[in-house]
Amino acid sequence: ASELSSGINAEYGDRQPAVCALVCNFTAPTGDKPALLTHSEVETYFHEFGHAMHQICSQAEHAYFAGTSVERDFVEAPSQMLENWCWEPESLKLMSGHYKDGSPIPEDLLGKLVASKQANVATTTCRQLVFGLFDQSIHTKESADTAQCFSDAHQQVMGNPAPAGTNFAAQFGHMAGGYDAQYYGYMWSEVYSDDMFQTVFKDAGVLSQEAGLKYRTSILQPGGSVDAFDMLRNMLGREPNSNAFFKAKGFTV
């Protein structure tokens, strides 16, 4: 998601609307089929559209605080928040269907798709931990052998070193894209997004307009003009916690 123009209060009391673009690399159409997105691509789209919603729905007065101009370890919460709708039967039925006759996904297949969210969840979670530890490692040294640092982090979390002769860091774009020394924010934000979704939307319903409006006014509308923790308290009605995050990973809390 790319911000083209911030939504701010312009001169003479007019509101300058936000302009945001999604530039995606999805499955292309073929000669006899339209572009049929995989579920993974749909999840990516929802993630990036979560950033776009953050930009578009912001009502911050100044550009400095508009949209995604929040703390770096909170900025991924609205994007990861929107991914949840890709795993709920009610919303999945609305966004899917056979491309020829519009028939819905069979219930058994829908159930298997939802259940697959837990597949390899330990590996994917550990992978994010490796990235976060590697990031902190190279940014707490005057100089660093990035290949060795990544291998050490991989050994620490996964129990085995990275494949010999490789250097993952050479193509780790986040390290040169604003997440340097802050990659931990992905998992940190996921704690918040899981807490918001489980607390507000799972109780009220994933398509609840009341819950959606509460999310919009509490989280999206302020941009960075309110501290993230204060926005979370307003949304949740309590201090945020990690219970929903652990439940989402398959733990019993």
Helices and strands as residue ranges (DSSP letters): E 2-5, E 8-9, G 11-13, E 15-16, E 19-21, H 39-57, G 63-65, H 77-83, G 84-86, H 89-95, H 107-115, G 116-118, H 121-138, H 146-158, G 168-171, G 173-176, H 185-196, I 197-201, H 202-204, H 209-215, I 216-220, H 228-236, H 243-248
